Amino acid sequence: MLVGVAAKDVSGETLDQSGTRVILLDRVWREKVLRDHPELDSHLDAVLRAVEAPDHVEDDPVFPERRRYYLRGTGPSRWLMVVVSFEQEPARIISAFGNRKDPKSWSV
């Protein structure tokens, strides 16, 4: 059961690599992610997979309680980047978008 969040308000849910529960609120998916990046409309599964099994993870350089998850070779671009906020419980996906550039701290 989600504290303060009805199941009908959640578009997706997954666990990150440390086992932390991460949700994607329907309003964030529709009113932020898809409004700003409509090309992600058919990539909800990939957004959740980026958190669950990322190719690269890095801390957000501005917000200490946020993390960036990158999945390579899926979605509308070279990388799919998903931002997760751990500022509340459960943790929440707050943004997602395609990116052509490698993450700054990426090394093969």
PyMOL commands that set and color helices and strands:
alter all, ss='L'
color gray80, all
select helices_A, chain A and resi 7-9+26-36+38-40+44-52
alter helices_A, ss='H'
color red, helices_A
select strands_A, chain A and resi 10-15+21-25+56-59+66-72+79-85+91-99
alter strands_A, ss='S'
color yellow, strands_A
deselect
rebuild
show_as cartoon
